[in-house]
Amino acid sequence: MKTHITALLTCTTLLASPLSYADQLNEFSVFQPIDGISANIYIEHSKVIVQSSGTNATALKNIRAEYLTRYANQLYKIGDVDHNGTVDIATLDSVDRASTRFCYKVYSYQPSSRTFGTEPTHTECSSAAGTVVYATHSAFASK
């Protein structure tokens, strides 16, 4: 249990400072989307894969080939993006030409199935000017 808590704190700390990300291309992260549930996230053949304890692995998003090497430390973020008490996964979707604005597709944890949704709930873009959140088409369709 201590291992999972340490990993979660490490991942949360990584969110606070994008410059401190580890090389995510060659590593995997262990975290807890909710108390008592463990999950792994890793990159396999340019695809972000997540697996919660007791479930099958879920492929979330393909990362563009040039991002895999150029932004190997910013391929995904783990944290409670929507502040609902569960940990979300944000996967790198786009970067502007100046490499100053990073946009991520955000996938939410589904407690009923103990998996992450395969469709993003929204897009979050961050730059020195601040963070902007955009709803996805699927978010509108479900309402």
Secondary structure, 3 states (H helix, E strand, C coil): CHHHHHHHHHHHHHHHCHHHCCCHHHCEEEECCCCCCCEEEEEECCEEEEEECCCCCEEEEECCHHHHHHCCCCCEEEECCCCCCCCEEEEEEEECCCCCCEEEEEECEECCCCEECCCCCEEEEEECCEEEEEECHHHHHCC
